[in-house]
Amino acid sequence: MASGNGLASLGVDGAMSAAHALSLPADQYGNDQQLEVMWAMKAYNHAEVYFNLISSVDPKFLKLTKVDDMIYTSFKESFSDLNIQLLNPDDLKSAEAKERWRPFCNQFDGVVEDFNYGTLLRLDCERDYTEENTIFATRIQFFAIEIARNREGFNSPVFEVKNPKS
């Protein structure tokens, strides 16, 4: 993943202000473009850390939350037909998909911190985050799909490229 200056470019005071602003309730903001930029930077930084993690550690052994087993079981029951290797944006964003995802996501309210926050998700799990390969999703969708990808070996090629067997 290409490294940018990200939050580091804000300096300590700027980063602390951003962190404070992002912790305030959403109803305190209108369509503040600066806040949208901070959210985008936070989502980008999360994506960068995650991709570096699955590039450095065999994803089959990763635990993303304290309730990975619960998320995975519920995800497989609700979305057994979803192609997690190569996601179709319509499977996440269409009106029908949103109706299907809503009950799944809401069951994690109070269970997974910030379950409905926005994050970035790769469409093709064997590729890095790029504009063409990235979709905006909720954090619980990210966890569900990435836990499944890790457990089922779909993220292994990312690790194997960076860590070829001798």
Residue frames as qw, qx, qy, qz and C-alpha x, y, z in Angstrom:
[[0.000, 0.891, 0.454, 0.000, 0.00, 0.00, 0.00],
 [0.395, 0.547, -0.046, 0.736, 1.44, 3.37, -0.88],
 [0.432, -0.536, -0.457, 0.563, 2.39, 5.33, 2.20],
 [0.099, 0.776, 0.169, 0.599, 1.34, 8.95, 2.48],
 [0.103, 0.355, -0.476, 0.798, 1.85, 11.42, 5.24],
 [0.478, -0.489, -0.723, -0.096, -1.61, 10.68, 6.68],
 [0.471, -0.840, -0.269, -0.018, -2.18, 11.84, 10.22],
 [0.681, -0.292, -0.016, 0.671, 1.53, 12.50, 10.67],
 [0.296, 0.411, 0.253, 0.824, 1.18, 15.48, 8.36],
 [0.321, -0.815, -0.335, -0.346, -1.19, 17.07, 10.88],
 [0.142, 0.487, -0.545, 0.668, 1.40, 17.17, 13.65],
 [0.213, -0.163, -0.860, 0.433, 0.72, 16.23, 17.25],
 [0.225, 0.273, 0.373, -0.857, -1.78, 19.01, 17.94],
 [0.513, 0.207, -0.387, -0.738, -3.61, 18.44, 14.67],
 [0.461, -0.012, -0.880, -0.111, -3.81, 14.68, 15.23],
 [0.073, -0.230, -0.768, 0.593, -5.12, 15.20, 18.77],
 [0.366, 0.279, 0.102, -0.882, -7.75, 17.64, 17.48],
 [0.533, 0.137, -0.640, -0.537, -8.74, 15.17, 14.79],
 [0.322, -0.101, -0.924, 0.180, -9.04, 12.34, 17.32],
 [0.116, 0.281, 0.566, -0.766, -11.21, 14.53, 19.55],
 [0.449, 0.265, -0.181, -0.834, -13.40, 15.63, 16.65],
 [0.504, 0.081, -0.782, -0.357, -13.92, 12.05, 15.51],
 [0.204, -0.159, -0.893, 0.369, -15.07, 11.02, 18.98],
 [0.288, 0.176, 0.284, -0.898, -17.93, 13.55, 19.11],
 [0.505, 0.417, 0.727, -0.204, -21.51, 12.49, 18.27],
 [0.334, 0.251, 0.621, 0.664, -22.37, 12.74, 14.58],
 [0.019, 0.825, 0.550, 0.126, -25.36, 15.00, 15.24],
 [0.310, -0.778, -0.028, 0.546, -22.96, 17.79, 16.21],
 [0.248, -0.314, 0.534, 0.745, -21.81, 18.07, 12.59],
 [0.648, 0.606, 0.092, -0.452, -23.41, 19.03, 9.32],
 [0.880, 0.397, 0.099, 0.240, -21.61, 18.26, 6.10],
 [0.263, -0.882, 0.328, 0.212, -18.24, 19.45, 7.32],
 [0.778, 0.563, -0.277, 0.039, -15.71, 18.79, 4.55],
 [0.071, 0.655, -0.680, 0.324, -12.76, 18.89, 6.97],
 [0.663, -0.239, 0.603, -0.374, -14.43, 16.19, 9.09],
 [0.918, 0.350, 0.071, -0.172, -15.01, 14.08, 5.98],
 [0.505, 0.674, -0.509, 0.175, -11.31, 14.36, 5.16],
 [0.264, -0.516, 0.715, -0.390, -10.41, 13.26, 8.71],
 [0.849, 0.016, 0.419, -0.322, -12.76, 10.25, 8.43],
 [0.823, 0.538, -0.177, -0.037, -11.23, 9.35, 5.08],
 [0.224, 0.674, -0.646, 0.281, -7.74, 9.57, 6.57],
 [0.543, -0.338, 0.656, -0.400, -8.77, 7.39, 9.50],
 [0.917, 0.237, 0.226, -0.227, -10.28, 4.79, 7.15],
 [0.647, 0.658, -0.374, 0.088, -7.17, 4.89, 4.94],
 [0.062, -0.616, 0.708, -0.338, -4.86, 4.45, 7.94],
 [0.761, -0.131, 0.532, -0.348, -6.93, 1.47, 9.14],
 [0.890, 0.442, 0.002, -0.108, -6.70, -0.09, 5.68],
 [0.401, 0.721, -0.531, 0.194, -2.95, 0.48, 5.52],
 [0.350, -0.479, 0.718, -0.363, -2.38, -1.11, 8.93],
 [0.862, 0.066, 0.403, -0.301, -4.60, -4.07, 8.07],
 [0.811, 0.557, -0.177, -0.021, -2.90, -4.74, 4.73],
 [0.176, 0.680, -0.656, 0.278, 0.53, -4.52, 6.37],
 [0.592, -0.318, 0.629, -0.390, -0.68, -6.97, 9.01],
 [0.915, 0.211, 0.298, -0.173, -1.91, -9.61, 6.55],
 [0.624, 0.694, -0.346, 0.094, 1.30, -9.12, 4.55],
 [0.054, 0.639, -0.670, 0.374, 3.44, -9.80, 7.63],
 [0.408, -0.154, 0.803, -0.407, 1.51, -12.46, 9.58],
 [0.107, -0.139, -0.920, -0.351, -0.14, -15.55, 8.13],
 [0.425, -0.218, -0.056, -0.877, -3.80, -14.41, 8.05],
 [0.687, -0.226, -0.660, -0.204, -5.06, -17.87, 9.04],
 [0.545, -0.237, -0.617, 0.515, -3.78, -17.16, 12.56],
 [0.005, 0.242, -0.114, 0.964, -5.16, -13.63, 12.98],
 [0.163, -0.621, -0.736, 0.215, -7.84, -12.76, 15.48],
 [0.130, 0.462, 0.207, 0.853, -9.47, -9.43, 14.60],
 [0.446, -0.532, 0.055, -0.717, -11.96, -9.10, 17.49],
 [0.273, -0.245, 0.810, -0.458, -12.81, -10.79, 20.77],
 [0.679, 0.252, 0.530, -0.442, -15.89, -12.27, 19.10],
 [0.198, 0.417, -0.695, -0.551, -14.44, -13.58, 15.81],
 [0.071, 0.105, 0.991, 0.050, -16.16, -16.97, 16.24],
 [0.266, 0.584, 0.604, -0.472, -19.56, -15.33, 16.77],
 [0.288, 0.656, -0.202, -0.668, -19.10, -13.01, 13.77],
 [0.104, 0.305, -0.849, -0.419, -17.90, -15.83, 11.51],
 [0.159, 0.260, 0.946, -0.107, -20.72, -18.22, 12.48],
 [0.305, 0.670, 0.434, -0.519, -23.41, -15.61, 11.98],
 [0.210, 0.615, -0.411, -0.639, -21.85, -14.40, 8.73],
 [0.030, 0.145, -0.934, -0.326, -21.70, -17.92, 7.26],
 [0.218, 0.445, 0.834, -0.243, -25.33, -18.55, 8.29],
 [0.266, 0.759, 0.268, -0.530, -26.50, -15.27, 6.73],
 [0.374, 0.795, -0.293, -0.376, -24.21, -15.02, 3.69],
 [0.735, -0.186, 0.627, 0.178, -23.11, -18.54, 2.75],
 [0.684, 0.558, 0.415, 0.220, -23.60, -17.69, -0.93],
 [0.071, 0.978, -0.121, -0.154, -21.46, -14.50, -0.92],
 [0.825, 0.353, -0.094, 0.431, -18.30, -14.67, -3.01],
 [0.443, -0.867, 0.043, 0.226, -15.81, -13.26, -0.50],
 [0.697, -0.108, 0.343, 0.620, -12.82, -13.81, -2.75],
 [0.156, 0.133, 0.363, 0.909, -14.06, -11.29, -5.32],
 [0.124, 0.542, 0.609, -0.565, -16.84, -9.10, -3.95],
 [0.131, 0.543, 0.543, 0.626, -19.46, -7.58, -6.18],
 [0.006, 0.077, -0.270, 0.960, -20.28, -4.04, -4.93],
 [0.548, -0.275, -0.346, -0.710, -23.99, -4.75, -5.49],
 [0.686, -0.261, -0.673, 0.087, -23.76, -7.49, -2.83],
 [0.380, -0.268, -0.472, 0.749, -23.03, -4.73, -0.32],
 [0.020, -0.208, -0.046, 0.977, -24.65, -1.59, -1.71],
 [0.251, -0.302, -0.647, -0.654, -27.84, -2.45, -3.61],
 [0.522, -0.351, 0.123, -0.767, -31.16, -1.78, -1.89],
 [0.916, -0.136, -0.314, -0.209, -31.78, -5.53, -1.61],
 [0.675, 0.167, -0.530, 0.486, -28.30, -6.11, -0.15],
 [0.048, -0.390, 0.379, -0.838, -28.73, -3.34, 2.41],
 [0.749, -0.312, -0.016, -0.584, -31.96, -4.96, 3.62],
 [0.924, -0.009, -0.375, 0.070, -30.15, -8.28, 3.91],
 [0.515, 0.283, -0.473, 0.656, -27.13, -6.79, 5.72],
 [0.281, -0.602, 0.126, -0.737, -29.08, -4.60, 8.18],
 [0.842, -0.470, -0.030, -0.262, -30.20, -7.36, 10.61],
 [0.875, 0.072, -0.251, 0.407, -26.76, -8.98, 10.46],
 [0.323, 0.467, -0.255, 0.783, -25.00, -5.71, 11.29],
 [0.411, -0.611, 0.066, -0.674, -27.43, -4.58, 13.98],
 [0.897, -0.349, -0.271, -0.018, -26.99, -7.78, 16.00],
 [0.722, 0.046, -0.273, 0.634, -23.47, -6.53, 16.80],
 [0.115, -0.741, 0.037, -0.660, -24.60, -3.20, 18.27],
 [0.593, -0.673, 0.277, -0.343, -23.11, -3.18, 21.77],
 [0.965, -0.130, 0.182, 0.140, -21.01, -6.28, 20.99],
 [0.692, 0.190, 0.174, 0.675, -18.45, -4.88, 18.55],
 [0.186, -0.684, -0.112, 0.696, -17.21, -1.38, 19.28],
 [0.178, 0.587, -0.272, -0.742, -18.02, 1.08, 16.49],
 [0.556, 0.176, 0.804, 0.120, -19.70, -1.74, 14.53],
 [0.459, 0.752, 0.470, 0.043, -21.31, 0.72, 12.12],
 [0.128, -0.791, 0.261, 0.539, -18.36, 3.04, 11.50],
 [0.734, 0.664, -0.083, -0.117, -17.18, 3.32, 7.94],
 [0.525, -0.520, 0.587, 0.330, -14.07, 1.52, 6.77],
 [0.463, 0.575, -0.501, -0.451, -12.46, 0.47, 3.52],
 [0.808, -0.035, 0.582, -0.087, -12.83, -3.05, 2.15],
 [0.005, -0.398, 0.731, 0.553, -10.96, -4.65, -0.76],
 [0.801, 0.269, -0.037, -0.533, -13.15, -6.13, -3.47],
 [0.862, 0.300, -0.404, 0.062, -10.52, -8.61, -4.72],
 [0.716, -0.684, 0.138, 0.002, -8.83, -10.08, -1.66],
 [0.863, -0.010, 0.154, 0.481, -5.64, -10.93, -3.54],
 [0.396, 0.585, 0.092, 0.701, -4.99, -7.29, -4.42],
 [0.294, -0.160, -0.368, 0.867, -3.98, -4.22, -2.44],
 [0.101, 0.786, 0.456, -0.405, -6.21, -1.27, -1.65],
 [0.216, 0.023, 0.395, 0.893, -6.55, 0.85, -4.79],
 [0.370, 0.206, 0.076, -0.903, -9.29, 3.17, -5.98],
 [0.609, 0.118, -0.556, -0.553, -10.64, 0.45, -8.28],
 [0.569, -0.047, -0.818, 0.078, -10.37, -2.33, -5.67],
 [0.125, -0.105, -0.645, 0.747, -11.85, -0.55, -2.67],
 [0.331, -0.592, -0.529, -0.510, -15.38, -0.05, -1.42],
 [0.184, -0.354, 0.449, -0.800, -16.67, 1.77, 1.64],
 [0.626, -0.310, -0.695, -0.171, -18.34, -0.62, 4.11],
 [0.568, -0.729, 0.113, -0.364, -19.31, -0.73, 7.77],
 [0.088, -0.602, 0.762, -0.222, -16.77, -2.03, 10.26],
 [0.699, -0.085, 0.650, -0.286, -18.83, -5.15, 11.00],
 [0.840, 0.524, 0.020, -0.141, -19.04, -5.95, 7.28],
 [0.317, 0.737, -0.584, 0.124, -15.26, -5.54, 7.10],
 [0.376, -0.426, 0.770, -0.290, -14.76, -7.83, 10.12],
 [0.841, 0.152, 0.429, -0.291, -17.19, -10.48, 8.83],
 [0.779, 0.614, -0.118, -0.050, -15.68, -10.63, 5.36],
 [0.251, 0.724, -0.608, 0.207, -12.05, -10.39, 6.46],
 [0.558, -0.349, 0.692, -0.295, -12.45, -12.98, 9.24],
 [0.892, 0.281, 0.312, -0.166, -13.95, -15.35, 6.65],
 [0.608, 0.731, -0.305, 0.051, -11.21, -14.55, 4.12],
 [0.082, -0.667, 0.699, -0.244, -8.54, -15.20, 6.74],
 [0.673, -0.184, 0.655, -0.290, -10.04, -18.45, 8.02],
 [0.856, 0.395, 0.312, -0.118, -10.77, -19.80, 4.56],
 [0.688, -0.191, 0.409, 0.568, -7.30, -18.97, 3.21],
 [0.463, 0.780, 0.340, 0.247, -8.33, -16.31, 0.69],
 [0.060, -0.982, 0.180, -0.011, -5.94, -13.71, 2.18],
 [0.825, -0.340, 0.324, 0.314, -3.01, -16.14, 2.19],
 [0.692, 0.493, 0.204, 0.486, -1.71, -15.06, -1.25],
 [0.004, -0.948, 0.087, -0.306, -1.08, -11.54, 0.13],
 [0.636, -0.677, 0.369, 0.022, 1.08, -13.04, 2.88],
 [0.883, 0.029, 0.368, 0.291, 2.79, -15.51, 0.54],
 [0.517, 0.777, 0.052, 0.355, 3.87, -12.78, -1.92],
 [0.108, -0.890, 0.313, -0.315, 5.71, -10.96, 0.87],
 [0.511, -0.527, 0.659, -0.166, 6.97, -14.15, 2.53],
 [0.787, 0.343, -0.441, -0.262, 7.89, -16.70, -0.15],
 [0.913, -0.341, 0.222, -0.005, 8.79, -20.16, 1.10],
 [0.084, -0.736, 0.630, 0.233, 12.47, -20.96, 0.85]]
